[in-house]
Amino acid sequence: MKINVRYLSLLLLAVLFCSCNKPEGSASNKKQTIGVAFETLQTEYWVAGFEAIKAELKKRDINMVEAIADQDASRQLQQVKIFIARHVDGIIMVPKDAKTCIPMIRAANEAKIPIVLFNRPSDKTDAQSTAIVADNVKLSRDTVTYMIEQAKKDGRKHKAMVVLGDLGDINAIGRRDGFDQAIKGHEDIVDVVARVPSEWNQEKAQAGVVNALQANPQIDFIFTSSDFLLPSITSALKASGRYKKSGEEGHVILGGFDGDSTAYQMLRDKYLDATGVQDVYFEAQASVQAVLDKLAGKPVDELILDPGFVIHQSNLTEMSPRMWGANVKK
């Protein structure tokens, strides 16, 4: 039988073309999937972070599967194991705390799935992960330094209160340390007379602030480790007749940390002097990029710091578009 050489050549080219260009949905063109596990969505910041990650993944055409642990570390471990069983390409997680996440990191490591911790790092461990975290110490220090500059304008010494977070949370420790670093060397301007524990609980914070104001009615300088606690502080100040706008007689210099919608409104209304803003958009983008870089075999640092920024009365118009709480408010 005579073989048509030209026809055979064309057939071989077609086979070669098909093998090099697999159709959509084939293994080589499979859409990536990232599992996103948050321990809670009970604060505005976690909701804003969750939505920012979702938007970042959508922008990059990456599938997202989600799980919320409702503050239950055991549940979160099971959720991570389910992600692993589903063969996700990567995991972004907000752990309940720095210790309970370590078995989850190990499980991801064993499955060779890159894992990134959003806004809350683990304790020191040989388990491999990347944490995207606000520079809590520097951002708190910068915020309190701004508050001290405002205090200097009065030409007198101020009595100060700091509302602490849950000191089992490394973020809360960093914010406390940043406050202390800012105050050091300025004791002639600011005298810290009250340290109020909150454990990130509104009722405990409010009771502590009320007691501190009763014991030290001269307090006129307050820093809170989270804007989440501002409603409790505001309530206590109102009850004592101390809730005054900047520039009004009896105004308490007030600063916070996070950048939520309450802080934004209080800045606009001139009750809040400054807050350190966590850049949730930077953290979401950096988290997704860290997963993709790990998948591509690129080197990724174990810790990526979000520098954030301090927003205050003087730069409110300029900086509010970058403040996640201002965007939540819109």
C-alpha positions as CSV (number, residue, x, y, z in Angstrom):
1,M,0.0,0.0,0.0
2,K,1.3,3.4,-1.0
3,I,1.7,5.8,2.0
4,N,0.9,9.5,1.5
5,V,3.9,11.1,3.1
6,R,2.4,14.6,3.1
7,Y,-0.8,13.3,4.9
8,L,1.3,11.4,7.4
9,S,3.4,14.5,8.2
10,L,0.3,16.6,8.8
11,L,-1.2,13.9,11.0
12,L,2.0,13.8,13.2
13,L,2.0,17.6,13.5
14,A,-1.7,17.5,14.6
15,V,-0.9,14.9,17.3
16,L,2.1,16.9,18.5
17,F,0.0,20.1,18.6
18,C,-2.7,18.5,20.7
19,S,-0.3,17.0,23.1
20,C,1.3,20.4,23.7
21,N,-1.9,22.3,24.1
22,K,-4.2,20.5,26.5
23,P,-7.8,21.7,26.7
24,E,-9.1,23.9,29.6
25,G,-9.7,21.8,32.7
26,S,-6.9,19.4,32.0
27,A,-4.4,18.7,34.9
28,S,-1.8,21.2,33.6
29,N,-4.4,24.0,33.4
30,K,-6.2,23.2,36.7
31,K,-7.4,26.3,38.5
32,Q,-5.5,26.8,41.8
33,T,-7.4,26.6,45.1
34,I,-6.4,28.2,48.4
35,G,-8.0,27.2,51.7
36,V,-8.7,30.2,53.9
37,A,-9.2,29.4,57.6
38,F,-10.1,32.1,60.1
39,E,-10.5,31.4,63.8
40,T,-13.2,34.0,64.1
41,L,-15.1,36.8,62.2
42,Q,-16.2,38.5,65.4
43,T,-14.4,41.8,64.8
44,E,-14.4,44.3,62.0
45,Y,-10.7,43.7,61.3
46,W,-11.1,40.0,60.8
47,V,-14.1,40.6,58.5
48,A,-12.1,43.2,56.5
49,G,-9.1,40.8,56.3
50,F,-11.3,37.9,55.1
51,E,-13.0,40.1,52.4
52,A,-9.6,41.5,51.3
53,I,-8.2,38.0,50.9
54,K,-11.3,36.9,49.0
55,A,-11.0,39.9,46.7
56,E,-7.3,39.3,46.1
57,L,-7.9,35.7,45.2
58,K,-10.7,36.6,42.8
59,K,-8.5,39.2,41.1
60,R,-5.9,36.5,40.5
61,D,-8.6,33.9,39.3
62,I,-7.9,31.5,42.2
63,N,-10.6,29.4,43.8
64,M,-11.2,29.9,47.6
65,V,-12.5,27.4,50.1
66,E,-13.3,28.8,53.5
67,A,-13.6,27.7,57.1
68,I,-14.4,29.6,60.3
69,A,-13.5,27.9,63.6
70,D,-15.5,30.1,66.0
71,Q,-12.5,30.4,68.3
72,D,-12.2,26.6,68.6
73,A,-8.6,25.4,68.0
74,S,-9.6,21.7,67.7
75,R,-12.2,22.6,65.1
76,Q,-9.6,24.6,63.2
77,L,-7.2,21.7,63.2
78,Q,-9.9,19.5,61.6
79,Q,-10.7,22.2,59.1
80,V,-7.0,22.4,58.0
81,K,-6.9,18.6,57.7
82,I,-10.0,18.8,55.5
83,F,-8.3,21.3,53.3
84,I,-5.3,19.0,53.0
85,A,-7.6,16.0,52.1
86,R,-9.1,18.2,49.4
87,H,-5.6,18.8,48.0
88,V,-5.7,22.6,48.1
89,D,-2.7,24.3,46.6
90,G,-2.1,26.5,49.7
91,I,-3.5,27.6,53.0
92,I,-4.0,31.1,54.5
93,M,-4.9,30.9,58.2
94,V,-5.7,33.2,61.2
95,P,-4.9,30.9,64.1
96,K,-6.6,31.1,67.5
97,D,-3.2,31.6,69.1
98,A,0.6,31.2,68.6
99,K,0.7,27.6,70.1
100,T,-2.3,25.7,68.8
101,C,-1.5,26.5,65.2
102,I,1.8,24.5,65.3
103,P,0.2,21.1,64.7
104,M,-1.7,22.6,61.8
105,I,1.5,24.0,60.3
106,R,3.1,20.5,60.7
107,A,0.2,18.8,59.0
108,A,0.5,21.2,56.0
109,N,4.3,20.7,55.9
110,E,3.8,16.9,55.8
111,A,1.4,17.3,52.9
112,K,3.9,19.7,51.2
113,I,1.2,22.5,51.1
114,P,2.5,26.0,51.7
115,I,0.8,27.7,54.7
116,V,0.7,31.4,55.5
117,L,-0.4,32.9,58.9
118,F,-2.4,36.1,58.5
119,N,-1.8,38.8,61.1
120,R,-0.9,36.3,63.9
121,P,2.4,34.4,63.9
122,S,3.2,31.1,65.6
123,D,5.6,30.6,68.5
124,K,9.1,29.6,67.6
125,T,9.1,26.2,66.0
126,D,10.9,24.1,63.4
127,A,7.6,23.8,61.5
128,Q,7.7,25.9,58.3
129,S,5.3,28.8,57.6
130,T,5.3,32.5,56.7
131,A,3.5,35.1,58.9
132,I,2.2,38.4,57.5
133,V,2.0,40.6,60.6
134,A,1.6,44.2,61.5
135,D,4.7,45.7,63.0
136,N,2.9,46.0,66.3
137,V,5.8,47.5,68.3
138,K,6.7,50.2,65.8
139,L,3.1,51.2,64.9
140,S,2.1,51.5,68.6
141,R,5.3,53.4,69.3
142,D,4.7,55.8,66.4
143,T,1.1,56.4,67.5
144,V,1.9,57.0,71.1
145,T,4.8,59.3,70.1
146,Y,2.3,61.4,68.1
147,M,0.1,61.5,71.2
148,I,3.0,62.7,73.3
149,E,3.7,65.5,70.8
150,Q,0.1,66.7,71.3
151,A,0.5,66.4,75.1
152,K,3.6,68.6,75.0
153,K,1.6,71.5,73.5
154,D,-0.3,71.9,76.8
155,G,3.0,72.6,78.6
156,R,2.0,70.4,81.6
157,K,2.3,66.8,82.8
158,H,-0.4,64.3,81.8
159,K,-1.7,61.3,83.7
160,A,-1.9,58.3,81.4
161,M,-3.8,55.0,81.1
162,V,-3.1,52.1,78.7
163,V,-5.7,49.5,78.0
164,L,-3.9,46.2,77.4
165,G,-5.0,43.4,75.1
166,D,-4.9,39.7,75.9
167,L,-1.2,39.2,76.8
168,G,-1.5,35.6,75.6
169,D,-1.6,37.1,72.2
170,I,1.8,38.1,70.7
171,N,0.1,41.1,69.0
172,A,-1.1,42.5,72.3
173,I,2.4,42.1,73.8
174,G,3.9,44.0,70.9
175,R,1.5,46.9,71.3
176,R,2.2,47.1,75.0
177,D,5.9,47.1,74.3
178,G,5.5,49.8,71.7
179,F,3.6,52.0,74.2
180,D,6.3,51.5,76.8
181,Q,9.0,52.4,74.3
182,A,7.3,55.6,73.3
183,I,6.8,56.7,76.9
184,K,10.4,55.9,78.0
185,G,12.3,59.2,78.3
186,H,9.1,61.3,78.4
187,E,8.1,60.7,82.0
188,D,8.2,64.4,82.5
189,I,5.3,64.7,80.0
190,V,3.4,61.5,80.6
191,D,3.0,59.6,84.0
192,V,1.4,56.2,83.5
193,V,-1.0,55.7,86.5
194,A,-3.2,52.9,85.2
195,R,-2.7,49.7,83.2
196,V,-6.1,48.2,82.5
197,P,-6.3,44.5,81.4
198,S,-9.0,43.7,78.9
199,E,-8.3,40.2,77.5
200,W,-10.0,41.6,74.4
201,N,-13.3,41.7,76.3
202,Q,-15.5,44.8,76.1
203,E,-17.1,44.3,79.6
204,K,-13.8,43.8,81.3
205,A,-12.3,46.8,79.5
206,Q,-15.2,49.1,80.4
207,A,-15.1,48.0,84.1
208,G,-11.4,48.6,84.3
209,V,-11.5,52.0,82.6
210,V,-14.3,53.1,84.9
211,N,-12.4,52.0,88.0
212,A,-9.2,53.7,86.7
213,L,-11.0,57.0,86.1
214,Q,-12.5,56.9,89.6
215,A,-9.2,56.1,91.2
216,N,-7.3,58.7,89.0
217,P,-9.8,61.4,87.9
218,Q,-6.9,63.4,86.5
219,I,-6.3,60.9,83.7
220,D,-6.2,62.8,80.4
221,F,-4.1,60.5,78.1
222,I,-5.4,57.1,77.1
223,F,-4.0,54.5,74.6
224,T,-6.0,51.4,73.8
225,S,-4.3,48.3,72.3
226,S,-7.3,47.9,69.9
227,D,-9.9,50.2,68.4
228,F,-12.3,47.3,69.1
229,L,-12.3,48.5,72.7
230,L,-13.1,52.2,71.9
231,P,-16.8,51.8,72.6
232,S,-16.1,50.7,76.2
233,I,-13.6,53.6,76.7
234,T,-16.1,56.1,75.2
235,S,-18.9,54.8,77.5
236,A,-16.6,55.2,80.6
237,L,-15.5,58.7,79.6
238,K,-19.1,59.8,79.0
239,A,-20.2,58.4,82.4
240,S,-17.5,60.6,84.0
241,G,-18.2,63.7,82.0
242,R,-14.8,63.4,80.2
243,Y,-15.8,62.8,76.6
244,K,-14.7,66.0,74.9
245,K,-13.6,66.9,71.4
246,S,-10.0,67.9,70.6
247,G,-9.7,71.6,71.4
248,E,-12.4,71.5,74.1
249,E,-11.7,72.1,77.7
250,G,-11.1,68.7,79.5
251,H,-10.3,66.8,76.3
252,V,-8.6,63.5,77.0
253,I,-5.9,62.7,74.4
254,L,-7.0,59.4,73.0
255,G,-5.2,57.0,70.7
256,G,-5.7,53.5,69.4
257,F,-4.6,50.7,67.2
258,D,-6.3,48.9,64.2
259,G,-8.1,51.5,62.1
260,D,-11.7,50.3,62.3
261,S,-14.8,52.2,61.3
262,T,-15.4,53.4,64.9
263,A,-11.9,55.0,65.0
264,Y,-12.6,56.6,61.6
265,Q,-15.8,58.2,62.8
266,M,-14.2,59.3,66.0
267,L,-11.4,60.9,64.1
268,R,-13.9,62.8,61.9
269,D,-15.8,63.9,65.0
270,K,-12.5,65.0,66.7
271,Y,-12.8,62.8,69.8
272,L,-9.9,60.5,68.7
273,D,-6.5,62.0,68.2
274,A,-4.7,59.2,66.4
275,T,-4.7,55.5,65.6
276,G,-2.2,53.1,64.2
277,V,-3.7,51.6,61.1
278,Q,-3.0,48.0,60.1
279,D,-2.8,47.9,56.3
280,V,-5.2,45.0,55.6
281,Y,-4.9,45.4,51.9
282,F,-1.1,45.0,52.0
283,E,-1.5,42.0,54.3
284,A,-4.0,40.3,52.0
285,Q,-1.9,40.8,48.9
286,A,1.3,39.7,50.7
287,S,-0.4,36.6,52.0
288,V,-1.6,35.4,48.6
289,Q,1.7,36.3,47.0
290,A,3.6,34.4,49.6
291,V,1.6,31.2,48.8
292,L,2.2,31.7,45.1
293,D,5.9,32.3,45.6
294,K,6.2,29.1,47.7
295,L,4.4,27.1,45.0
296,A,6.8,28.5,42.4
297,G,9.8,27.5,44.5
298,K,10.9,31.0,45.3
299,P,12.4,31.9,48.6
300,V,9.9,33.5,51.1
301,D,10.8,35.1,54.4
302,E,9.3,33.5,57.5
303,L,8.1,36.9,58.7
304,I,6.8,39.8,56.5
305,L,6.0,43.0,58.4
306,D,3.2,45.3,57.5
307,P,4.5,48.8,58.4
308,G,1.0,50.3,58.6
309,F,0.7,54.0,59.2
310,V,-0.6,56.5,61.8
311,I,-3.7,58.5,60.9
312,H,-4.6,61.6,62.9
313,Q,-6.4,64.9,62.6
314,S,-3.7,66.5,60.4
315,N,-3.5,63.8,57.7
316,L,-7.1,62.4,57.8
317,T,-8.1,63.6,54.4
318,E,-4.9,62.3,52.8
319,M,-4.7,58.9,54.4
320,S,-8.4,57.9,54.9
321,P,-8.6,56.2,51.5
322,R,-6.0,53.7,52.7
323,M,-7.8,53.2,56.1
324,W,-9.8,50.0,55.9
325,G,-12.2,51.3,58.5
326,A,-13.0,54.3,56.4
327,N,-13.8,52.0,53.5
328,V,-16.0,49.8,55.7
329,K,-17.9,52.9,56.7
330,K,-18.7,54.0,53.1
